Amino acid sequence: ESGHVGDGNIVNGIARARVEVVPGNVAIEGGALGSRENNDFSKGFKGLSTQDSKNVSQVYAAYVAPSVQKDFGEVHAKATYRLGYVAVDDGGDRVFSGQDRFGHAVEQEALANIGMDPEGSLPFGWNIAGSYKREDVNQLSQRFEQDTVIGEIVVPVAPTFALLADLGYERITNSQRNVLFDSGTGLPVVDADGNFVADPAGDRTTFYDKSGVVYEGGFI
């Protein structure tokens, strides 16, 4: 028995840059990624061509992340923000349906913290941190959100040993729009790409909503 399996092809590109706007205090970082891959050997691959094809998977992503940090005596403060975008086109799911498994998403994350090292004038170190994370996915307007605020104390007991305790609050939610159904046929409405269409007049359905106090103790 003999045969031939077609060659696979992958084209990748990645770039990253960081600029110190104010050295040691303000910086901006950004990056981008692009990838095209042949995922069906039964057909040809168009390389860098922008023409869509059922046998080509494409992933494009980019992000920008400014940051600020400043010391006020023994107190250290820092804040960062990141905005990212990713788009995926896998040419459709050829096995089950014409629906793409993923479209595109936007992610945002903001972090801020302030604190002192345990080696300072106080007999302990402390830190207060807050973060907010959100991801919006195009399919049915899916949304993930996470809010966290945590206070931390570090108490040195020996030169190489310290006790750690933190206490905070966290909330996580995950929701999406309901699918729009055709009033005549009763079937889900899909767009030109075969993806479900969200009902603009419908309520947002929350699948996960949990909040509460978080705490932890240990040693370092």
HUVENPE-V635946 format. One record per residue. N is the residue number from 1. RES is the residue in three letters. PSI is psi in whole degrees, 0 to 359 (NA if undefined). Layout:
n=N res=RES psi=PSI
n=N res=RES psi=PSI
//
This chain:
n=1 res=GLU psi=134
n=2 res=SER psi=159
n=3 res=GLY psi=186
n=4 res=HIS psi=132
n=5 res=VAL psi=129
n=6 res=GLY psi=152
n=7 res=ASP psi=145
n=8 res=GLY psi=157
n=9 res=ASN psi=136
n=10 res=ILE psi=132
n=11 res=VAL psi=119
n=12 res=ASN psi=151
n=13 res=GLY psi=136
n=14 res=ILE psi=144
n=15 res=ALA psi=145
n=16 res=ARG psi=140
n=17 res=ALA psi=150
n=18 res=ARG psi=132
n=19 res=VAL psi=126
n=20 res=GLU psi=96
n=21 res=VAL psi=309
n=22 res=VAL psi=103
n=23 res=PRO psi=125
n=24 res=GLY psi=350
n=25 res=ASN psi=313
n=26 res=VAL psi=130
n=27 res=ALA psi=155
n=28 res=ILE psi=129
n=29 res=GLU psi=145
n=30 res=GLY psi=160
n=31 res=GLY psi=166
n=32 res=ALA psi=153
n=33 res=LEU psi=141
n=34 res=GLY psi=139
n=35 res=SER psi=135
n=36 res=ARG psi=130
n=37 res=GLU psi=140
n=38 res=ASN psi=116
n=39 res=ASN psi=18
n=40 res=ASP psi=103
n=41 res=PHE psi=354
n=42 res=SER psi=350
n=43 res=LYS psi=164
n=44 res=GLY psi=169
n=45 res=PHE psi=133
n=46 res=LYS psi=11
n=47 res=GLY psi=238
n=48 res=LEU psi=4
n=49 res=SER psi=141
n=50 res=THR psi=1
n=51 res=GLN psi=133
n=52 res=ASP psi=150
n=53 res=SER psi=146
n=54 res=LYS psi=343
n=55 res=ASN psi=16
n=56 res=VAL psi=129
n=57 res=SER psi=135
n=58 res=GLN psi=136
n=59 res=VAL psi=126
n=60 res=TYR psi=135
n=61 res=ALA psi=152
n=62 res=ALA psi=153
n=63 res=TYR psi=157
n=64 res=VAL psi=140
n=65 res=ALA psi=95
n=66 res=PRO psi=152
n=67 res=SER psi=150
n=68 res=VAL psi=135
n=69 res=GLN psi=148
n=70 res=LYS psi=140
n=71 res=ASP psi=134
n=72 res=PHE psi=86
n=73 res=GLY psi=239
n=74 res=GLU psi=354
n=75 res=VAL psi=128
n=76 res=HIS psi=134
n=77 res=ALA psi=141
n=78 res=LYS psi=143
n=79 res=ALA psi=139
n=80 res=THR psi=153
n=81 res=TYR psi=138
n=82 res=ARG psi=131
n=83 res=LEU psi=123
n=84 res=GLY psi=154
n=85 res=TYR psi=138
n=86 res=VAL psi=139
n=87 res=ALA psi=136
n=88 res=VAL psi=131
n=89 res=ASP psi=105
n=90 res=ASP psi=15
n=91 res=GLY psi=11
n=92 res=GLY psi=152
n=93 res=ASP psi=105
n=94 res=ARG psi=349
n=95 res=VAL psi=314
n=96 res=PHE psi=317
n=97 res=SER psi=183
n=98 res=GLY psi=7
n=99 res=GLN psi=135
n=100 res=ASP psi=147
n=101 res=ARG psi=336
n=102 res=PHE psi=144
n=103 res=GLY psi=269
n=104 res=HIS psi=161
n=105 res=ALA psi=151
n=106 res=VAL psi=130
n=107 res=GLU psi=137
n=108 res=GLN psi=141
n=109 res=GLU psi=128
n=110 res=ALA psi=133
n=111 res=LEU psi=142
n=112 res=ALA psi=139
n=113 res=ASN psi=153
n=114 res=ILE psi=142
n=115 res=GLY psi=181
n=116 res=MET psi=146
n=117 res=ASP psi=150
n=118 res=PRO psi=347
n=119 res=GLU psi=7
n=120 res=GLY psi=204
n=121 res=SER psi=340
n=122 res=LEU psi=155
n=123 res=PRO psi=7
n=124 res=PHE psi=163
n=125 res=GLY psi=155
n=126 res=TRP psi=157
n=127 res=ASN psi=136
n=128 res=ILE psi=124
n=129 res=ALA psi=143
n=130 res=GLY psi=146
n=131 res=SER psi=151
n=132 res=TYR psi=129
n=133 res=LYS psi=136
n=134 res=ARG psi=136
n=135 res=GLU psi=126
n=136 res=ASP psi=121
n=137 res=VAL psi=139
n=138 res=ASN psi=325
n=139 res=GLN psi=112
n=140 res=LEU psi=26
n=141 res=SER psi=44
n=142 res=GLN psi=143
n=143 res=ARG psi=131
n=144 res=PHE psi=132
n=145 res=GLU psi=142
n=146 res=GLN psi=125
n=147 res=ASP psi=133
n=148 res=THR psi=135
n=149 res=VAL psi=126
n=150 res=ILE psi=136
n=151 res=GLY psi=139
n=152 res=GLU psi=142
n=153 res=ILE psi=134
n=154 res=VAL psi=121
n=155 res=VAL psi=111
n=156 res=PRO psi=134
n=157 res=VAL psi=336
n=158 res=ALA psi=166
n=159 res=PRO psi=330
n=160 res=THR psi=21
n=161 res=PHE psi=135
n=162 res=ALA psi=150
n=163 res=LEU psi=145
n=164 res=LEU psi=136
n=165 res=ALA psi=138
n=166 res=ASP psi=153
n=167 res=LEU psi=136
n=168 res=GLY psi=192
n=169 res=TYR psi=142
n=170 res=GLU psi=142
n=171 res=ARG psi=134
n=172 res=ILE psi=130
n=173 res=THR psi=151
n=174 res=ASN psi=124
n=175 res=SER psi=169
n=176 res=GLN psi=165
n=177 res=ARG psi=154
n=178 res=ASN psi=157
n=179 res=VAL psi=140
n=180 res=LEU psi=129
n=181 res=PHE psi=142
n=182 res=ASP psi=127
n=183 res=SER psi=337
n=184 res=GLY psi=312
n=185 res=THR psi=338
n=186 res=GLY psi=7
n=187 res=LEU psi=156
n=188 res=PRO psi=142
n=189 res=VAL psi=134
n=190 res=VAL psi=154
n=191 res=ASP psi=189
n=192 res=ALA psi=337
n=193 res=ASP psi=2
n=194 res=GLY psi=11
n=195 res=ASN psi=147
n=196 res=PHE psi=142
n=197 res=VAL psi=132
n=198 res=ALA psi=145
n=199 res=ASP psi=110
n=200 res=PRO psi=336
n=201 res=ALA psi=352
n=202 res=GLY psi=162
n=203 res=ASP psi=157
n=204 res=ARG psi=129
n=205 res=THR psi=126
n=206 res=THR psi=120
n=207 res=PHE psi=336
n=208 res=TYR psi=127
n=209 res=ASP psi=103
n=210 res=LYS psi=135
n=211 res=SER psi=159
n=212 res=GLY psi=182
n=213 res=VAL psi=138
n=214 res=VAL psi=143
n=215 res=TYR psi=159
n=216 res=GLU psi=148
n=217 res=GLY psi=152
n=218 res=GLY psi=203
n=219 res=PHE psi=155
n=220 res=ILE psi=NA
//
